[in-house]
């Protein structure tokens, strides 16, 4: 009798006959292999006829405890991918009559969760971080200008790193950024960020580009060249890690924090979408819970009925 491992090999050969790429088969091998190992470890199952709906349901629920190599829980889209791959294998087994025809139906992908975005700093935390950046040296002042712009405009890390001097209009207080798909848009820059950008451009950057005055990159590194993502990640860590925030902080944190504050402040969702360069409002769905969440907190804090300890 063939084991599930044998049937996995047959399944991969079947895929090759259908011209599946080797990369796809490698991904199937890894994910289905992990699924089979889990079944063997938790239920001592090595043959197809041993599988039941309960076993598959238990594996589905176990996805909540799975972790990425960084120790983070799976995102919904990651869990959906795992389910899709295992379901394709189970469908193959059903077609080949190794399992009952309705067994794959147990493997229903989790629905998209409308969770509030993680790794967000509130305004007080962002202010604390920004105020602790040492602006008495060239690199420190550059860092402050970078972080101010990220928080003010909500632009992506790649968009910030791609800025050229000609993309920033100090007179109008705007920046032209190139987003995903090489699509360009113009974003506003707040007054505070604009002040730091202007001083950086006029008084700081010239000293950093003396070896190559023709460098067009707006933000540059120690060598007078365009700042790279590794440098941006390091500077964010340098200024955030000592503060011991309870969430991981990256350049993208400032984008999320900017979005959160705008929506909490009553910004039009369409305007926020345009500012962030999203294709549709669907990308902002996780933030739509902010309003009701804040309302509930205010209600609990201020409504007299909520303040009564004894409520007959």
N, C-alpha and C positions, 0 to 999 in steps of 0.2 A: 504494500500500500504506500502511495506517495505521501510524503510529509508536506506540511505547508511550505517548508523551504524549497522542496522539489517543485511545488506548484508555482512558487514565486519565480523560479528559473524558467518554467514553461511560459508564465505570463510575460516575462521580459522578452523571450524569443518571439512570442506572439506580437508584441509591440514592435520589435525590429522588422517583422514581416509587413507591418503596416507603416514602415518608414518613420517610426518615432526616432527622434535624435538620440544619440548616445548620452547626451547631457540629461535629457528627460529620463532616460532609463536609469541613469546613475542616481538621480533624485528619487525615483521610485524605489530603487534598491535600498537607499538609506532609510526612507520613511517607512516603507512596508517592512523592512528588516527590523526596524525599531518596534513596530507594531507587533510583529511575531515574537520578538524577544519579550515584550511586555506580557503577551498572552501566556507564554511559556513560564515566565517568572511568577505571575500572579495567579494563573489558573491551571498550570501544567498542561497546556493545550499545545499539541504539535501536529494534529491532523484536522483536516477541514470538517469532518463529520462530528467533531467534538464541539464546534462553535455553536453558541446559542445566542438568541437576542439579548439575553441578560449579560453575556460576556461582552458583546459589542457596546451595550449601553454603559457598562462599567468603564470600558476604555474611553468612551466619549466623555464621561464625567471626569475622568482622570486628566483630561487635557487642561483643566483649570489649574492643576498643580504642576504642569510642565513648566520648565524654565528655559530661557535662552542661555547661551554661553555666558552672558553678562549677569545671569541670575534674575532676570526680569520675567514676569509672567507673559505668556503668549498674548499677542494682540489678536483681535477677532479674526482679522484677515489671515493671520498665520494659522490659527486653529482651523479655519475654513479650508485652507490648502491641505492640511493634514487629513482632514475628513475626506476631501475630494480624492486624494491619492488612494487612501485605503478603500474607499467606496469603489473606485475603478477596479481594484483587485478583487473585491468581493463580487462585483458584477461579472467579472470574468469567471470566477468560481461558480456562480449561479448558472451562467450560460453553459458551462461545461458539466453541470449537474453534480458538482462536488458539494454544494450547499443548497438549501431550499431557496426557491426563487424569490421569496419575499424577505430573505435575511438582509440584503443590502439596504432595504428601506429603513432599517433602524438608524443608519448612518446619515442623520440629518445635520447639515452644517449649522453651527450657531448663528443666530441673527446678529446683525451689526448692533453693537451696544452704543447708545448715545451717552457716553460717559463724558464728564467734564475733562478737559485736557489736563494732562499731568505735567510736572516740571514747570510750574508757573510761580512766579514771585509776585507778591502784592506790591503796591506802590511804595509802602514804607520800606520793604526789603530792598527794592531796586534803589531807592534813594540812599539807603545805608551803604549799599555796594558802591554806588557811584561816588559818594562823598569820601570814601576811603582810598580812592585811586590817587596816587601821588602825582600831581600835575606840575611839580617843580623840576621836572626833567623832560627831555624831548619824547622819550618812549612813553612815559606816564601820561603826558598830555595827549599824545596820539591815541593811547588806549581809552582815555576818557572820551575823546571825540568819537571813537568807534562805538563805544557802548551807548553813548547818548543818541547816536544816529540809529542804532539797532532798536532802542526802546522807543524813540520818537516816531519812527517811520514803519516799524514792523517788517522791514525788508529781510530777505533771506540772507544767509551767510554768503552764498555764492554771488548774490546780487551786490552785496557790499564789496566783496573782494574784486568784483569786475568793474567797479567804478573807475572812470578816468577823470582827470581834472576837469575836462570839458563837460562832464555829465552833471556837475553840481553847479547850480545857478544860485549864487549867494544873494543876488538882488531880488529874485522872485521867491527865494526860500523853497526851492524844489530840487529834486534830483531825478535824472532819467536813468532808470535801471533796466537791465535786461534779465527777464525771468525765464521760466521754463519754456522750452520750445522756441527760444530766442525771441520771445515776445517782449516788446518794450512798453514801458508805462512811465508816467511821471508821478512821483509821490511828493507830498508836502513834507517839509522839515520844520519841526517846532522851534520856537524862539531860542530855547535853552540850547538845544543841539546845534542850531545855526551859529550861535555865539562861539561854541567850541570849535566848530568846523572852520569858521572864518579865521580864528586865531591860529589854528593848526596850519591852514593853508598859507597864511601870510607870514607867520613868524616861526613856525616849527618845521614844516616840510622842506623849505629851502635848505636848511642845514643838513637834512637827511639825504638830499639828492645832489650834493655838491660834486660827487664823482660822475654823475650822469644827469645833467640838468634837462635833458630831453626826455627823461622818464615820464610817461603819461599817467601811470597808476596814481590814483588819489591817495590810497593808503599804502605805505611802503614799510619795509622791514629794516633791520640794522644795516644790511648791505646796500640800501638804497634801491632795492628792487620791489616789485609788487608783492604785497603781503599774501602769503599762502594760507590755506585752511589750517595747516598744522600750527602756524604762528598764531592764528586767531583763536584756535582751541586752547593753546597754552596761555595766552593772555587772559582769556575768560577764567581759566582755572586759577591763575595766579591771584586774581582779584576776588574770586568767589569762594574758593575752598577754605581760606582762613576764617570765613564768617560762619561756617558750619551750618548752612541751611539744610533743612530736612528734605530737600529735593535736589536731584542732580541738576547742575546749571550748565547750559551750553549756550552757544550763540542763538540757537533756536528758542531758548527760554525767553529771550527778550521779545521775540516775535509773538509768542503766545501771551506773554504778559501785556504787551501793547494791545493785542486784540481783546483780552479780557477786560482791561480798563476802559477801552472804547465802548464795548458793549454794555458794561456796567454803567457807563456814563450816559447811555441812551442813544448811542450813535446809530444811524440808519444802517441796516445790515447790508444793503446794496452798496453803500459808500465804503463800508469796511471790506467787502468783497473786492471792490475796485482797488482799494489801497493795497491789499495783500496780493493782488494778482491771481485770484482764484478764478477758475472757469465757471463755477456755479455757486449758488448759495448753500448747496449741500455740504460743502467743506466747512461751513460755519455751524452746522447742526449741533456739534458738541457744546458750543458756547451758548446756545439758546436756552439752556437750563439755568444759566446764570441769573436771569431776571427773577424767575420763580424762587430760586434758591435764596437770593438776597431778600426777596419779599417775605419768605418764610422766617428768616432770621429776624427781620424787623418786626414781624407780627409777634413772634415769641418773646421778643425783648420789650415791646411797647404796649401790646394789647393788655388792658387791665385784667381780663379774664385769665390770661396766661400767667399773671403774677400772683394769682390766688393759690395758696398752699392747700386750702381746704375747699374743695369744689363739690358740693352736694349734688 
